[in-house]
Amino acid sequence: MTVTPLYNSTIIDSHIRLFDPHRPQGAPWPEPGGTFHAAHLPEHYWKLAAEHHVIGAITAKACPWRGVNV
């Protein structure tokens, strides 16, 4: 798929979420059976972001489990 750039400079993505609901302890979100119930890991993100001149990203974590948001 060819993407026509609307912006022709580098980008820092200011809000991404990375998670893996299949890890041993699971994840509180997304719920099983939903569209997002799949691993969303850095290698997946960078594969998509590479076409858009993204050179950095800031992860946003919002897990209610103590110790996960570090």
Secondary structure, 3 states (H helix, E strand, C coil): CCCCCCCCCCEEEEEECCECCCCCCCCCCCCCCCCCCCCECHHHHHHHHHHHCEEEEEECCCCCCCCCCC
